[in-house]
Amino acid sequence: MALAIKSIPTLYGKEATQFREEAERVEREYDARPKEDITKDALYVAMKKMLQRSGLN
């Protein structure tokens, strides 16, 4: 029994250009955001304490 091959949706023209530009804009914004130190995060600190209490760290 053969399975039907589904077509892969592809963008062309104006829609493809808009999609690419939006993806590039989002990537630039992500790269430009300030980097944060995860070790200062309250959830990270709580996880480290939990691991120490359980002897896993």
N, C-alpha and C positions, 0 to 999 in steps of 0.2 A: 504494500500500500504506500503510495507516494504522498508526500506532504506538499501542499501548494506553497510556492515561493511567493512571499509577500513583497510588494515593491517598497523601496526605501524612498520616503518623501525627500525631494530635493528642491532647494530654493533656486530661483533664477531671477535675473534682472534686478529690478529695484528692491524687491524683498530681500534678496541675497546680500545686496550692498548694505541695506539698513541693518540686517542681522549682524554682519561682520563689523560694521562701525560701532554698533551697540556693544558687542562682545569686547572689542578693543577698548572702548571707553571704560567699561566696567573693570577690565584688567588694569588699566592705567590708574584708576581710582584705588584699587586694591593695593597696588604696589606703592602708591603715594601715601597711604595711611600710616600714622605713627606706629612703630613697633612697640608691643607691650611685653613686659617681663612676666611670664606666666607664673613664676615662683612667688609673685606678690598677690596672686589671686586667692581669695578666701577659700574657694572650693579646692584648689590645689593644696593649700596648707592643710585643710581638713583631711584630704586624701593621704597626704604624707604622714600625718599623725596616726591615722587609722592603720596604715601599713606598719608603722613602727610598733604600735600596740600589738599587732597580730604577729610580729616577728618576721614579716615578709620584706622588710626594708633594712 
